[in-house]
Amino acid sequence: LFRSTFRPVKGLEAVFEYTYQKQMTDFTYFSGMWQATDIQETTKTIPSKDYYIARHFFDTRNSFNAYATYKIDVAQDHHFSLMAGFSQEDYDYKYYNTQAEEQALIDIPSMGNAQGKVTVSDSYADFGIRSGFFRFNYDYKGKYILEVSGRYDGSSKFPKDSRFAFFPSFSMAWNVAEENFMSGTRKWLNQLKPRFSYGSIGNQASAGYYDYIASMGLSTKSTVWLNGNDDANYVTQLGTPGLVSANFTSGSSATRRTSSPKASICRVYWASQPRTRTSAKCARAAGSSSWDGAATSARRCSTTWDSTSGTTNRRS
């Protein structure tokens, strides 16, 4: 993981993050052959044919995020913040497995030394996601709060013509506890904040790597109408193409676009004894780089209070 932060001017912070992950396995195995005798004193050769296996597997993942945040206060009471950024991730997976029977030279087994059947199997998968995102915040004296955010997400799991979609969201809140007419309740009420929010998010988790492509099953060793006991009696069989919905997009059932209006009182805190606020700290993280249904932002707040009964920490 590489992370670099730049602060070229006051109020501006730019962050670049890069993550690279790779897993790789190379495996070989030779069975050999040995004699065994069962309880009836019958001698058997195990296995009936020796075999050599060579297997290779790897997957790689690249991910990077670049975003910048600018904060400015106007006339001390008006607080503005704007964040914008770009993220991209790609994943590649490959698997190969080969097996060769009846080695001519058991001391140096290999695929080329096979005198019997050689079978090969493999699998692969890859996908990529790309996103642009932004978030705008405004509050007046911590009383009236507005947030507007959006993501423009694209995934290779969808057809080329409908690969990208825009997902906006916004929220408004009123911190009633900070109003002057609530000053008489501050000894027992710490926070009262009605909030309304509405937004939509993308979800690619339920979509396969290539679900948007009509695929046909392939078997190179079909024994339809043939004697399956004879290795020579194989035919290649090609299945019927599958059906793909013409509406396989970000709004399809496989990848629902979810809209969720909410109106609620987010937090209410009270204390049995008078308390004095000594410190407060809030931080907001950048938007999620993966288009997996996660929210476009995450918030972490902590406030410390003093009282005669001790210190209380609150986190949200």
Disulfide bonds with the S-S distance in Angstrom:
none
